[in-house]
Amino acid sequence: MQRLVLAVALLYLSCIHLHRQIYDYASYTLDISGPLMIITQKVTSLAFCLHDGLTKNDSDLSKTQQFYAIKKIPSALEYFSYALQFPSLMAGPALYYKDYIDFIDGNNFLSAQSSSNQMATQNGNRMVFEPSAKRAVAKKVVMAMISVVIFVKFIPSYSIQGVKDDDFVQKSSLLYKLFYLHMATFLVRCKYYFAWLFADAICNNSGIGFNGFDNKGNPNWNKFSNISIIGFEFSTSLRSSIESWNIGTNIWLRRVVYDRVDKKYATVLTYGLSALWHGFYPGYYVTFANGALFTFAARNMRRTIRGYFTKTSELKLFYDIVTFATTKFVMAYITFTFVLLEFWAGLRLYVHMYMCLHILALLALFVVPRVIPRAQVSFASTATGTGTVTESFTNVLKTASRPISNNHHD
């Protein structure tokens, strides 16, 4: 039944995508398709959680699946209020059903205060205080405004449509093409930063997203978010970049597909579902095909050469700087087709760029492991493993003489 729900939801969403693609091609107009993509995540995740709770034993489930398993079918009111929940309806983030019910019942505040010993009582009855979200909301609104100002100010100079211009394609240098793609895709990301940060602020203002207290007793409002700007912009690997972008969708893809299929096909099937969920523009499928190729290539390169750069902190810092720069250009190279949407225009630019990074990816997959012996990592790291260059800089400054580990992302 859970697979049938996934199929029916994707079929309806696909019809809406095709309707928009036929009658409003390449438009970014706000319509039903955006909210429907969020609703699709909600109803399909709910179906899989019901499947886990009603048909499986706890011993057959992972810890995450056990936590989110639902053992009682929701009422009509619960179901529709969850699917059409206003604060996250337009741009997410998509909550799981259990998180939504905890928010409705106030358990999201109760459990956090119980664990942090901030529970108060009055006349023998427990009191649950709702922490203020003003600071978190203000911070996210300011960041959203900065993002949209950057987008509006600079997008005329680095429009994604400029990559179709004959002079740009035929006369500009390879380095300038890579720079232009980096700037164009960054500005498009600013548009998403605005939408997601503003949506996060709306959710926080309604009480959604509380994540306990920090060491100083200040409330955290980061439980649900679609974006980690620092995590994406300062990532040193393709994997950590992907994990920092559209986080709610990444979680949905992992829990609905990646964790439930044969690991041999998990990456390809996950990218396939992601492409289908986004729609049918050719650029989407080019991007996700590239994503799968470069994910495997990056994984191969890391396993082969990273050990050579873990002998000293200086070498590790150099490795992180190089992978940071490489990640930025690779992300621009593989994602501009996602924004451009068109197949032939994207292919034309790739050809005039000599398919350079595609060739390097193929070499990383098939040649490098056969030519360069795999290095062994023999030191333990003090890095946190989140894969951002800013953390690497901090760790080097703080622990320059400490040993290095192998716990970073691919």
N, C-alpha and C positions, 0 to 999 in steps of 0.2 A: 504493500500500500504506500509506503514512504517513497518508493521509486515511481509509482504512478502519480503521486502528488507532484514530485519533481518534474515528471514529463509533462503533465497537464499545465503546471505553472509556467514552464519554459515555452510550451507551445503557445499559450495565450500571449506571453510577453513577446515572443517572436512575431506573432501577428501584428502587434502594436509597433514593433520595430520596423517591420517591412512596410506597414502603412505609412509611417513617418518617412521612411527612406524613399518611398515612391512619390509622395506628395510634397515633401519638404526636404529635398536632398541636401546633405551636408550642413544642415542648420543646427544651431545651438539654442533654438527657441525652447523655453521651458514648457513642457507639456506633460501628459499623463505618463509617458514612458519613464521619466526619472523616478517619481514616487512608486511606480509599479515595479521597478527594479528592486527597490527597498522592500516592498511587500513580498515579492518573490522570495527574497532571502528569509523573511520571517516565516511564511507559511511552510516552506520546505524544511527549514531547521526545526520547526515545531513538529512536522511529520516524523522526522528522524528521531527526535527526542521522545515522542510517543512510542515509536517502534522500540527504542531502547528500554523504555520503562515498562511497556506492556508485554513484550515478547521475549526479553532476554534476562538471564540471570546476571547479577552484579559481577560474578566471576568472569563473565564473558566480555565485560566492558572495561574500557580504560577509566582512569580516575576522572577525567574530564567528562566522559560519557555518563559515568555514574552520577556526577554532580548535577548534570543538566537533564537527566532522564526524568520523564513525566509519567506518573503512574495513574493519572486521572484525566480523562478527556475534558477539555475546557467547555464551559457553557458557551452559548451563542454570544452573550454579552462579553465574556472574557476573551473569546476568540476575536471578535470584531474590534473591540477596544484595543487589543494588542496589535492587530494588523493595521489599524488606522490611527495609531497613537500619534497625536498631532505634533509634539515637539520634534520627532525624528522622521516625520512623514516625507518631507521634501528632499532632504539630503543625508538622512541617516544621523547618527550611526544606528544600525539595526541591532536592537537588543535581542537576546535570547529570551524565550518565554519565562523561564524561571527568574531571570533578572528583572523582567517587567513586573511579575507578580510580587517579587520582593519590594520593588519600588512602590507599588500600589498599597501593600500592607504595611510599609514603613520598616520592613525587616532590613533593608539596606543600611539604615541608620542604627538600628538596634544591634545587629551583629557586630558592626564596627566599634560601637561604643562599649559593648560587652568585652571585646577583645582588648580594648585599650584602657579598660578600667575607668571609663568616664561616665559610667552609669550612675544616675542619681535616683533617689527615692523620695517620695513625699507621702506621709501617712501610710507607709508600708507598701505603696504602689510604685512600680518602676516608672520613671519618666524618661522619655526619649526626646532629646533635643535635636533639632535640625540645624546643622552648622550653616553658617552664612556662606553663600557662594559668590558674594559681591566681588571679591578680589579676583577669583578665577574668571568670572564673567567679564569683568573690566579688561583683564589682560588679553583674553581671547578676542574681544571686540576690537581692541586697539590693534592687535596683530592682523585681524581680518581687514581693518581699514587700511593699514599699511600695505597689505598685499594687493588690495584692489587699486590703490593709488599707483603702485609700481606697475601694475598691469595696464592701466589706462594711459599712464605717462609714456611708456616705452614700447607698447605693442605696435604703434605705427611704424617704428623703425625696424622691428624684427618680427613682422607678421609671418605666420607660417605659410601663407600664400606666396610669399616671396621666393620660396624654394622652387616654384614652378616657372619663375622668370628665366627667359632664355639667356640673358647676360649672366645671371647668377650661376646657372647650371653649367654653361659652356666656358665662361671666361674667368670665374673666380678660382682661387687656388684651393687645394684640398684642405689646408689648415683653416682658411677662412670659412669654407663650407662647414667644417666641424664646429668652429666658433659660432657661426650663425645658427646652426641647429641647436647648440647648447643654449644660446640666448632665447631663441624662439620657444623652445620647450620649457625653459625656466619661467618665462612670462605666462605661458599657458598654465603651468603649475600654480602660479600666483592666483589665478582665477579659482582653481580648486581649493587652494588654501583659504581664500575668502569664504567660499561656500561652506567648507567643512568646519572651520573655526567658528563661524557664526552659528552653525547648527549645534556645535558643541556648547556654545554659550547659552543658546536657547534651552538645551537639555539641562545644563547645570542650573539655570535659573528656575527650572521647574522641579529641581531636586533629583534629577537623574545624573549619575556619574560619580556619586560620592564613593571614595575609595579608602576610607579610614583616615587616620591621623598620622602625621610624620613624627619624628623624634621630639620636636618642639611643641607638639600638641596642635599644630595647625592642620586644618582639614585639607585633604587631597581630593581634587575633583577631576581625576584622570582615568577613571575606570573604563569609560567608553569614549573612544575618539577614533576618527578616521585617518588622522595624520599625525606623524611626528616630524616636524619640519627639520629639527636638528638631526634626527636619525636618518632622514633621507638626504639632505643636502650635504652632510659630512660623512656619509657612509664610505667605507673602504672595500665594500664588496657588493656585487649585484644582488646577492640574496638578502642582505640587510637593507638594501634600498627598497626592494620589493616588499619586505616585511614592514617597512615604515610608511608605505603608501597604501591608501584605501584599506586601512587595517581591518575594518569590519568585514569587508568583502574577503580579505585574506583568511580571516578566522572562519567565515562561512565555507569557503572553498576547502579549507583544511578539514573541517569537521564533517562536511557532507561528502567529500570525494576522497581527498588525499589519505585520510586515516582509515578509509573503509574499502580500499581497493588494493590489489596486488602492487607492492612497491615498485615492481618492474615497470608498471604502466602509470604510476601515480602522478608523476610530473606532467606527462603528456596529457592525461585525462583532465588534470586540474587546469592546465592552460586551455584545453578545449572547452571546458565548461565556462571558464571565464570569458572566452571569446564569444560563445553563444549567448551568454547572459548580457554582454554589451551590445550585441546586435549583429548586423550583417554587412557592414561596410568592409570592403577588402582590406583597408588599412589596419583594422583591428586584427585580422588573421595574420597579416604580415608581421605585426608587432609581436603577437603571442608565439608565432613560429620562431621568430628571432629570439624571443625570450627563452624558449626551451633550449635552442641551440647554444646561446651564450651562457645559460645556467650550467649546462653540462660542461662547456668549455672552461668556465671559471672554476668549477669544481675540480676538473682535471689539473688545471694549472696550479691551484692551491695545493693539492695533494702532492704534486710533483716537486715544486720549487720552494714552497714556503719554508721548509726546513732549513734551507740554506741561509735564511735571513733571521733565524731565531737564536743565533749564537751570542749576539750582543744586543743591547738596547738600541745602540746607534743603527745597526743593520735593520732592526725591527722597525724603527722610526722611518728609515728610508723606504722600507717595504710598504709601510702604511701610506706614505706620501704618494708613492708611485701607484698603488692600487686605488687610492682616493681619486687621483687625476684620471686614471684609466676608467674607473667606474663612471665618472661624470660624462666623459666623451662617449662611452659605450651606451649609457642610458639615453643620451640625446640621439645617437645613431640609430638605435632600435625603436625608439618611441615616437619619432617625428611622424611616422606613417599612421600612428594611432590618432594623431591630431589632424593630419592632412586628409585622412580617410580614403584617398584615392590610391589604386594599385599602380597604374601605369606611370603616374607622376613620381611616385615613390621609387619605382624600379628604375626610371630614367635617372634620378639623382644618384641612386646606388651605383649604376653603371658608370656615371661620370665621376664617381668617387673610387672607381676601380674595384668596387666590392671589397675594399681594403680590410675592414674589420671582420667581414665574413670569412675572408681567406685566413686571417689570423686565428679566428675561432676554430676553423677546420684544422689548422696546424696544431692548435692547442689540444684538440681532441685526438688526432691520429698520429701526429709526428712527435710532438714534445715528449710524451711518455716513453717512446721508443728510443729517443736520442739522449735524453737527460735522465740519468738514474734518479730514482726517487730518494729524496733526502729524508733522514730520520730526525725527528724532533726529540731532543733529550732534556729540555729544560721546562720548568713549570712557570706559568705566567701569572702576573698579578693583575692582568687586564680583566675587565668585566665580561668581555665576549660580546658586546653589543655591536662591535664593528664600526665605530665612528672614529674619524681621524682626530677629532678634538679629544676624545678619551685617550687615544694613543699618546698625544702630546702631553697630556696631564700625567699619564702613567710614567712616561719617560722622565719627566721633570721630577716627579716624586720618588721614583724607585729606579733610578738609572742603573744601579748596581745589582738589582734583583734579577733572578732568572726568569725566562720567558716560557710560555706554555703553548698548548695546541688547542685551545678551546674557543678560537674565533670561528665565525661563520665561514661557509664556503665562499 
